[in-house]
Structure formats: C-alpha cells, structure tokens
C-alpha cells in the first residue's frame, strides 16, 4: 500500500478516535454460522472507526477464520472438541430440529427439543470451562485492559469473562426460546395476550384459540423448558466467582441488549431504554453480479428471476425432495438461481441453474428479481425486506417459522412445510407470489419502513458499544426491576399488605359494629327492666 494511503488511513482512524473520545479495546465472545456473520459486521465497523477488536476463538471453531478477517485480532484457546466434532454437532442439531421434532404445539417439542438443547448446553459449558480455566489466557486478557465485552447471548460465557475482567458487557441477540432471556435477564415485558411467543409459530392479530396456544407456549418455556442446564451453569458460575449466583443473574448485568430485529419484522411491544432493535444491520446496497450470472439474469426477459436459497446449514435434503422442488421450478417462466449443494436433480429444468454459493444480497437487489424462496433466516429475510422482494417461506428450524409467520401476517409471503410440501404446493406458491401484486406491494411497504429510520441499524449498534466504553457502562438505562425479587417485581408484597389492611379494616369495622350492637342491646334491656 502506498505511503500516502497508509497516512490517510491513520488520519481517518485518529479522527474517529477523537470523535468518540478515544479508541477502545473490545473483547468478543462469539457464536458460529449466521450469528458470527452478523457480529462480524459490527466488529468490522468498529475496526474502521479505530477500535482494537480481539475475538476469543475456540480451536474447534467452524466459521471464525482469521485469514478472512484481517482487521480483527484472534485469541485462540485449545478445546477438547475438534473442529469436525463441532461441525457434526451443529449438523445434527439442525437436521434433528428440521426433520424430527414435531411442530403441532409447543408441548409437542418436548422431549426432543429439550434433549437437543441439553446437548447444546453441555457443549458450551465445556467451551466455557476450558476458556476460564486457561490461566495463561485469562492472565493475558487481564493485562490487555479491555474496555468492553461484546457477546452473543445464545452462547453463554461472555458475561462470566466480563465479570472476571471487571468490564461492562453488551449482548447481540436475535432471540432466546420463548423470549426467556429477554424477559428474565433483560427485564423485557412481553404480554402473551398480543405478543406471539417466539417458537410458537404465531404472528399478527391472534384469535382466541391462538391466544390460548400462545399462553400454553409461554408457560411451557417459562416453567418447563430449559435453554441451558441451569443447575450446572449456576453451580459453575458460583464456583468461579466465589459467591452464590446464577446464570440468569449474571446475564442480567448486561449494559445493553442489541436485538437483531425491528418493527418491519416484529410486532410492536413494550421495550426498555437499554434494549435497541438493530435488525438488518448487515444490509448493504446491491453490487454488480459476476458477468456469467448477469447474462443469465438478463436472459430472463420480462419474466425476471427467482432466487432460491435454504441457507448454509441445510444438508440433509432427500433426492426425492430435491427432484420435487426442481420439477416445480421448471414449470415457471422465470429463470431460477438455486443455491444447492448436492446431487444434481434429474428433473432440473433448463430455466434453473444450481450454485453452491450465491451473492444473495446482490441478486435480491437486482431489478429483475421477482421472488425469493427462503428458509426464513433473519439475515436473508432482512435482505429481502431491504430490497422489497416478496417471499415463499420454507422454514426449517429455530425462529424461522416465526419469521415467516410474521411475513405472512404482514402480507409479504406465503409459507410451506418442508416435510409435507409437494411439487404442486411449491408451484402454486410461486405463481401466487409472483403473479399477485398484493405481495410485492406489501414487500415494498416493509422496505420503506426499513429504510425510513433516523439512524442506520449498524450505526446504532456501534453507537451503543462506544457509549458503554465512554461511560464505563450504562447503569442509568438499566431498569431498577433488576434490584427486585420476583415477588417485589409483581408487587405481591404490596398487594399482600394492602389486602391485609383491607381485611384488618373489615374485621375491625365488623367488630366495632358488633360491639355497638351489643352495647345498644344491653342498654335497651336495662331500660326495659327499669
């Protein structure tokens, strides 16, 4: 790089530092797959602004590649799990949730979903123990004097490391099962009467039957289901910190919660000052397509193209299902770009090309794109929202059913079930979304909402991280509910006191009345006797 460019870059970083008071040192406890992709967008922006970012990387990591992140520093620590074992675990996690766990009701999730999350909990507890018990690593982190820690809440341990280093921490989070973390650690109020519980598959205005279902889901996730084996995590945190504590209590000390959602995807509900919604922070303007792909897209003429992608984590699609999809795609006049990594389907039509990877955002931003067939992952969903593309949702696992349910409720998508979907079902859905202007109109409306914000989601996320660094925390934004016990939070002690006062008043009044009556009766008897 020429010297003048190096000087310019240094001046730019210095100016960023001056604007934000000083350059900070950020420590990161990350997650894998799409969670890392979202987090990396924030980290790259922090680096651009002159901050020093260090990522704690398990040696078993799948997605965290230092070679692909030259601006970031990585602190790799050894783990008992190998890279292959970690990848096999996540593949099994996704395949089991996609193809085996019942979807009828929330109660039908158990016990398979609970078993799945127990294994997930064990995996991350092992990683956490290996990180904090690594004396060389922890000494190095102590000496580095970090200003803040950024963590994905669905992968616990970041909050424990922040406590040990005595630095403030923030969370990046899309969701926790049943919103339990957001409610019990974040203090968020989510009334089940009109807020669909995540993993309920509900969206929009609920009927009475759906509100009953939503309440059952809330009770299930609140009192039965455990995202993590709480007893094991509570005991471990108490041992490490040397005082009785719990995972939920430690997580509740987060200064800010950066939720990867917004009101274009979610429905309005009460929120708090230390919770900000930054959905779509990864969205960028579309870039030109590779020449070969651009030529194929242009060859579609007035019919346009359909983009088909079920994400990077689906790997167990049967040959029969792939052929059923390929046949349906071959029946439409549009050209199709299909992200597919498997045996080439025999029924693949001449209008369809398969790719192991697609420049998804650039395709969705292309003027010839008519529809997006998606699994409903938040990243792809927000890219479709940004560019105003209607969707055919084929949710697989996680919150994808809820994401698509919300898009259906907002009139920007139709949904299909991957387990029961036939060729004719997919063909009908494609024709409905492409030919009916209702879906395009609503998709463009959501796009307008997404773009019409006073500050870009990425800028808001970075602002709050820098805010916490500048002020050594954000205690003034945390609700005082964190200082209350559960019975104080629900005012049960106050209600009990007031009821006791009412009962005492009634009892005293009754006794006074009885005493008065007895007094007058005795007085009347005495008068008569005289």
N, C-alpha and C positions, 0 to 999 in steps of 0.2 A: 504494500500500500504506500503511495507517495507520501512524503513527509507532511505536505500541506493538508492532506486528508486526515492524517493522524492528529494534527494540531486542531483541525476543525472539530473532530470527534471529541477530543479532550475538552475543548471550549464548550461544546454542547453539553457534555456531562457536567462540567463545572457550573454552567448556568442553571441546569436542572437542580443541582445541589443547592445553589443559592436560593432558588425559588422555594424549595421545600425545607429551608433552614440548613440542612446538612444531609450528606449522603449517609444512608443507613446500611446496616448489615442484617440481612434477612435469612433466617433458617427455615427450612421447609421439610415437613414430614408428608410425603406424597402418597398417592394411590396409583393404580395401574389403569391401562386402557383409556377410555374416553375421559375418565376423571383426571388423568395426567395431562391429556391434551388440553383440557380446559384450564388447568392450573398453570401449564407451561405458557399459555398466552399472557397470563398476569405476570409471570416471572420474567418473560422476555421484555415486557413493557417496563418493569422495574429496573432491569439492566440498562435499557435505553435511557432511563432517567438518572443513571449514575449510581444506582444502589448495588451493593455486593450481595449476591444471592448464592447460598450454599444449600444443596439438596442432599438430605440423608438418603442414601441409596442402598437397599439390601443387595447382597451379592446375587440373590435369586431373582432379582428384578427382571421383568419381561420387556417393558416399554421404555424404561429410563436409560437411554443410550447417550452417554457423554459425548460421543462423536457427532450426534445430531443436535447437540445443544452447546455450541462453542462459547456462548456468553455466560453460561452457568458453571458454578463450581460444584463438584460432586464429592461427597464424603461417603465412600463405600465401606460397609461393615460386613463381616462374614456371617453367614446364616447356615443353619443345619439343613434347610431345604435347598435343593438345587433349582436351577432355572427351569429345567424340564418338569420337575415335580410341581413347581408353582404354576406353570402353564397348564399341566394336566388337571390340576385342582380347579382352576378357573374355567377350563373347558367343560369339565364335569358339572360344575356349578351352573353354568349357563344351559347346558343340554338337559340337565335334570329339571330345572325350572321351566324350560321351554316345552318339553315334551312329556313330562311325567306328573308334575304337580297339578292336581285338579283346580279348576277355575270357577266352579259353580258358586261357592260362597266363601267368605273369609275363613269360616271354620273348617272348610274342606282343605285349606292349605296345610293344616296340621295333620299328621306329624312330619310329613316330608319336608316342608319348608323349615320347620324348626330344626330338624336334623341337619339340613343344608347350612343353616346359619350357625349351628353349633360347631360344625367343621370349620366354617369361616372364622368364627371366634377363636378357635384353637390355633389356627394358622397365624392370625395377627397377634395373639398373645405370645406365641413363640417368637415372632419377629421383635416384639416389644421387649421381651425379656433379654434377647440377645443384644439389643441396642443399648439398653440402660445398664446392663451388667458388663458391658465392654468399657473397662476403666480407662483405657487409652483413648477411646473415642470420646467419652464424657469429659475427660480432662482437657482434651483439645477443644471441645465445644465451650467449656467454661472459660478457657483462656482466650477464645475468639471474641468474647464480649458482644454477643448478638443483641440487636435492639428489639427484635420481634420474631415470633414464630408463626408461620402460616401452615395450616394443616387441613386435610380433608377429613371431616368429622366421621365419615363412614369407615375410616381406617384409624382406630384409636391408638394412642401412644404419644401423639404430638403434645397433648395437654400435660402429660406426665413429664416429658422432657422440658417443657416450658416452666413447669413448677420447679424442677431440679435446677434449671439455669436461672430461675427467678426473673423471667422476662414475660411481657404480655404476649398473648397469642390471639389469633383470629382463625375462624373456620371458613372454608369454602365447602358448600354442601348443595346437592340437588334435592335429596330427600332422605329421610330415615323411615323404615317400615312403620306405618301408622302415625307418622309425624311424632313419634315418641321422644326423640332427641330434641326436636324443636320445642316441644311442649314442656318437658320436664327438666331439660338442661338449659334451653334457651328462654323459657318463660312465655312462649307464644301461646296466645289464646285462640283456639280453633273450634268454634261451636259446631257440633255434629249436625245440628238442625239445618245448616245451609252450606257447610264446608265439607266437600267429599273427602273422606279419609283416603290417603294415598294407599295404593294396593287394593282398594275396593272396586276399582274399575268404573266408578261412577263419575258423572260430570254434569254440570249445569243445574237447572232447577229440578230438585228431586221430588218425586211423588211420595205419598205416604209410605208405600211399600219400600221404596228406595231409602227413605229416611230410617225405616226400621232396620234395613240391611246395613246402612251406614253406622247406626248406633251399635249393632252387633259387631261390626268390624272394629269400631273404636274400643269397645270393651275387650275384644279379643287381643288387640295389640297392646292395650294398656295393662291388662291384668294376666294374660296368659303367655303371649309370645315374648321371647327374649331375643333381641338382635345380637346380643353378646351374652356369654355365660356370666351373669352379673356377680355371683358369689366369688368366682375365680378372679375376675378383674378387680373387684372391691378388695379382696384379700391381698392381691399383688400390689395394688396402689398403696394400701395401708402399710405394707411391709417396707416398700421403697421410700415412702415419705416419712415413715416413723411416727405416724399418728392415724387414728381411725378416720377413714374417709371412704368415699365411693367413687366409681367411675362417673356417675351422673353428676355428683357434686363437683368433681374436678372439671368436667366439661362445662359446667355452669359458670365457670370463671372466665370464659371466653369474652374478650372485649367487644368483638363484632362477629356477626354471622352474615356471610355473603352468600345469599341463596341464589342458585343458578336458575332462576325463573323470573317471570314478570307477568303483568296483568294481561298481556296478549295471549299467554298460555294458561295461567291460573285464573281463578275467580277471586274477586275481592274478599278479603277477610281482615280482621284486626291485626295490627303489626306493632312493632316496638322501635324506639329510636336506635337501638344497636343492632337492628336487622335491616339489611338492604337487599333489594332484589336486582340482580345483575344478569338476568337471563340474556343469552345471545351475545355475551361479551367477546366471543370468538369470531363473530360475524365480520366479514370483510367484503368490499366490492368484488365483483367477479373479474377475473383476469382472462385474457385470450386463451382459447383452447389450443392444444397441440394441433398442427396442421392436418394430420390424418383424421383426427376426431372432428375438427371443424368442418372438413369436407363432408364427412358422413352426416353431420348435423344439418348442414346446408342442403344436402341432397333430399331431405325430408319434404322440401317444398312448403306448401301452405298447411300441411297436416302437422308439422312440428315433430317433437320428440318426447319420449317418456324416459325418465331416469328411474332405474330400479336398483335399490341397494338395501340389503337387510343387515348392514353393519359389518364390523370386523370380527365379531365374536361368534357368529353362527357358523357351524362347521359340520353339522350332522344332518343335513337335508338329504332325504332319500332320493334315489334315482327316479322313483315314481312321481314324487312331488315335484322334482325339477322338470320332468317332462310335461307334467300338467301345467306348470307355470309357463314353460316355453311354448306350448300349444296355444294358450290364451294370448300370449304376446304376439304370436304370429298372425292372429286374426284381426288386429287393429291396423289402420292405415298409417299410423305414426311409426317412425323409426324408434328403436329401443336400445338404450345403452344399459346393460345389465352387469352389475358387479357380482361376479360368480366365480368361486374357486372350487371347481370340482370337475367331474367327468362331463364333457360336452353333451347336453341333452340331444337325443335323436330327433326330437320334434322341433328343434330350434328353427325358426323361420328366417327367410332371407332379410327381413327387416330388423333383425335383432343381432347385436354384437355383444359378446361377453368379454369382460375385463376383470383381471384380478384386483385392479385398483382404479378408481375414478376420481377425477378432480371435481368432487361433488358440488362444492360451492360455486365453481365456475360454470358448471353445467346448469345448475338451478338458476343462475343469474343470466343465462343465455335467453335472448328474446324468443327463440323457437321452442323452449321447453313448455309443455302443456300440463304435465302432471308428474308427481313424484310418488313412487311406490316405496314405502319406508317401513321399518320395524318400529318407528316411533321413539328412537333415542333422542334425547334432548338436543344434542348437537345438530343432527340432521334436521330435526323439526324446526329449530330456530333459523337455520339457513333457508328452509322453505318459507318460513314466515317472513324473513327479511326480503326475499325476492317475490313474495306474493304468489307462490305456486300451490295449487290445491293438491291434496294427498289421498292416496289409498293406503290405509294403515294395516299392517300385518304384525301386530305386537307379538313379541317373543317372551320377554321376562322383565323383571324389575318393575319400574314405574311406567313402562312403555304402554301398558293397557290404559293407564290413567291419562297419559299424554294424548293418546289417540282419542280416548273418550272425551277429553276436553275439546279437541279439534272438531270432533263430530258435533258436539253441543254448540260450537261456535259456527257451524256450517261450512267448514273448510276441508272436510274429509269424510270418507266413508271407511268402515272398518271390516276386516275379515279375520276369521280364525284359522291360523296356520294348520291346526290339527284336522279341521273338517272342510277346509276350502277346496272346492273343485275348480276345474278349468272354467266352467261356465260362470261360477261365482266371481272369479277374478276378471273374466271378460266383461261381465255385467257392470262390475265396479269401475273398471277402466272407462267404459262407454259413458257411464253416468257422470263421472267426474270431468271427463274431457268435453262431453257434448252439452252438459248443463251449465249455463253461465252463472248459476247460483253459487257454485263452489269457488269459481275464480273471483267473483265479486267479494265474497267473504274473505278469501285469502288476501286480496289486495287491501281490504279494510284492516286486517290484522297487521299487514306490512306497514300501513300508515301509522298505526298505533305504536308499533315497534320503533319506527324512525322518529316519531314525534315525542322526544324526551328532551328535557333541559340539558342533560349531560349524558354522554355515551356510557353504556354499562361498564366497559373496560376502564374508562376514566374514573368512574365512581368507585370501582373496586380498588384501583390503585390509590385514589384519594384517601380511602379509609385506612389502608395499610400505612400510608405516610402519616396520616392523622394520629394513629396509635403510636407510631415512632416518635413523632414530635412531642406528644403529650404524655409519653410513658404509660399509655393506657387510655381507656375511655370509660372510667368508672362512673362518670356523671350520666352516661347514657344507659347504663345497666339498670333494669327495673329493681326496685327495692324488694320485690317479691322473692328474690334470691335469699334474702335475710330472714324469711319467714318459714316456719314449719308448715306442713301440709294442712294442718287444722287451722293455723292462723291465716294461711292464704285463702282458704274457703270461708273464713270468718266464723268457723264453728264455735270458737271460744266466745266470740262476741254474741253470736246467736244464742248460745247456751246461757250466757249471762243475762241477756235480755229476756229470754224465756223464763229464767229463774226469777227475775224481777217481776215479770207479769204474773207468774204463779204465786209468788210471795204476796203480791198486791191483792190478787184474787182471794187467796187464803185469809189474809189479814182482813179484807173487806167482809168476807163471809163471817169470820169470827166476830168482827165488830157488830155486824147485823144480828147475829145470833145472841150476842151479849146484850145488845139493845132490846131485842125482843124479849129475852128472858127478864131483863130488868123491868120492862113495862108490864109484862105478865104478872110478875111478883108484886109490883106496885098496885096493879088493878085488883089482885086478890086481896091484898092488905086493905085496900079501900073498901071493898065489899064486906070484908069481915068486920070492919069498924062500923 
